[in-house]
Amino acid sequence: MKKNKKIIIIVICIVILIAIITTGIILLVNNNEKQEQELANTNLDEIYTQVEATDNYTLSLKVDDKNQTITKISGEKSRIETYNEGKETITIVNGGNTYILMPDQKKCYLYKNNTSSLQELQEKLEILKELTPTTGEENINGKTYKYAEYDGVSVFLINYNRTLDEATLKTRVYYDGNELVYAKTFDKNFEQLVEAKIEYSSSVSDSDFEIPQDYEVIE
């Protein structure tokens, strides 16, 4: 009888020990996930703060040489160079107006009192700041990066005009330390990885925001 009691006590102790260990593991995993989420949010907040505080910066998003966008900001002026399968379109904001340039046609379309592209990067970051990401790591081109994954958004997608599946749509933002290096947009049928780079500098030239004199301006 005493032997049976000892066995029961041992079993109870083992069950309690397993429960304690399991609870500890769950708490540790949850704590690690929370720390990773906080780190991702911190990185995003730092980028947003720096962009807001900087008059001049350049954002590059690149799939390949034929598909990329280069955004240059200088105060209240901006220039966005978009390459879609090698065809270039340039959007310039200057003097409170937006100019869309078609280099292959030497034409410029003028949209007065329009400066929407000035805040494009801030708007992308604000959308992400409102969401709670999941986090992880992924190897890209032989190097492992930490990422934050957001559901239902495609803020870094370029040159893609098809309908995305909103139920499975996600964006992953990859960091090297606290620097943005890649962004991936994907759903169940599609995936696009872009190299992402933000350069903060005063090297943006005023000539980048001028309309060539040989372009026909169309209002």
N, C-alpha and C positions, 0 to 999 in steps of 0.2 A: 504493500500500500504506500509506504514511504517512498519506494522507488518510483512509483507512478506519479506521486506528487512532485518529485524532483524533475521528472521528465516534463510534466506540465509546466512547471516553473521555468525550465530551460527553454521550452518552446515559446512561452509567453515573452521571455526576455529576448529571444531571437527575433520574434515578430516586432517587438517594440524597437529593437536596434535597427531592423530593416526599415521600419517606418521613419525613424529619425534620420537615417542615412538618405532615404529617398526624398524626404522633406528638405534636407540640406542641399541635395543635388538640385532640386527644383528651384529653391531659393537662389542658389549660386547661378544657375542658368538664367533665371529671370533678372538677376542683378547684372549679369554680364550683358544681356540684351538691352537693359535699360541704359547701361553705361555706353554701349555702342550707339544707341539712338541719340543720347545726349551729345556724344562726340560728333555725330553726323549733323545734328542741329547746330552745334557750335561752329563747325566748318561753314555751313550755309550762312549763319548769321555773320561770320567774319567776312565772307565774300560780299554779302549784301552791304554791310557797313562800309567796306572799303570802296565799293562801287559808288555808293551814295556820296562818299567824301572826296572822290577823285573827279576832277574836271575832265581829264584825258585818259582814255583807256581803249584797248582793242580787244574784241572777243572774236576768236576763230573757232569755227565748227567745221570739221573736215571729215568727209567719208573717204574721198580720194581727190586727186588733182582736178577731176572734172565735176565733182559735186562737193561744194563747200560754200560757206558764207563767212565773210570778214566784215565785222562791224567796228567802225571807228567813231568814237565820241570825243567831242571837244566842246565843253560848255553846252551851249544851246544849238550846236550843230552836230550832225551825224552823217555818216556815209556807210551804206551797206552794199557790199559787192556780193552778188549771188551768182554762183556758177551751177547751172543745171545741165548735165551731160555736155559740159564745155561751153554752153551758151551763157554769155554774161548779161546780167541786168544790174544796174546801179541805182540805188535809192539815196537821195541826198536831202537832208533837212537843213535849211539855211534861211535866216530872216523870217522865221515863222511859217515858211511854205515848204512843201514837199515836191521834189522833182524826181521823176522816174526816167532814167536814161536807158535808151536801147542802143548800145554802141554799134551793133551791126547795121542799124538803120540811120544813125546819126540824128535820132529824134529824142526829144525830151518832153515828157508830159508833166504839166504844172498843176498842182493841187494847192490852192491858196488856203492859208490859215489851217494848216495841217502839220502837226509835229508828233504824231503818234509813235513813230519809231524811236524817238529820243529815249523813252523809258522802257524799251523792249526787254532788256536784260533784267531790270528791276522787277518788271511784271512777271517774268518767268520765275524768278527767285521767290517773289511773294506768293505765288501759287504753291510752290513747294513748302514754304514756311508754314502754310496752313494745314499741311498734312503730317501724319505720323508715319515715319518710314520703318520698314524692316531693314535689317542690316546683315551683311555677310562679307565674304571675300571671294574674289575670282581672279584667275590667272589670265592675263591678256598679254600676248606677245612675249611670253616667258617671264613675266613679272606679276606678282600677286598684289592686288589693290583691294582696299576696303571700299565697300559701296553702301549707299543708302538707296532703297527701292521704294518707289511711290506708286500707288495704284491709281489708274484712271486718268493719267496725264501723258502728254506727248510734247512737252515744252521745248525739247531740244531736237525734235524731228525736222529734217530739212529735205526739200525736193521730193516730197511724197504726196500724191494727190488721191490715192485710193482710200476707201472707207476702212477704218480700223475697227477691230472688234472691241468695243468699250468694256465688255465683261472681263476680258483677259488683258487689257491694255495696261502696260507698266512702263515706268522709266527708272533706270538705274543711273545714279550719279557716282562716279568713281573718284577717289581722292588718293593723292600721293602726299602723305602728311596732311596738310590742310589745304593743298592746292587741287583745284579741279583739273582732271586730266582726260577723262572720257565721260561720255553719256551714251546710254543704250536705250532705245525705244523698241518695245516688242509687244506682240500679242501672240495668239496661238498659231498664226499663219505667217508672221513677218518679224524681221529683226533688223535694226539698223544701229551700228556702232559708229559714233563720231569721236574723233580726237577733239578735245576741248581745251582751250587755252585762253586765259585772261592776262593781258599785259597792261600794267599800270605805268604810264610814262607821260612825258610832255613832248614826245617826238611826233605827235600828229601834226601834219602840215596843213596850213590854211588852204593851200591849193587843192587839197582833197575834197573841199566842199564847194569848189567853183564849177560852174557849168561851162563846158567848152564852147567857145565862140562859134564854132562851125556846126553846132547842133540846131536843128529846127525846134523851137519851143511851141508846144501845142497846149492851149488852155481848155 
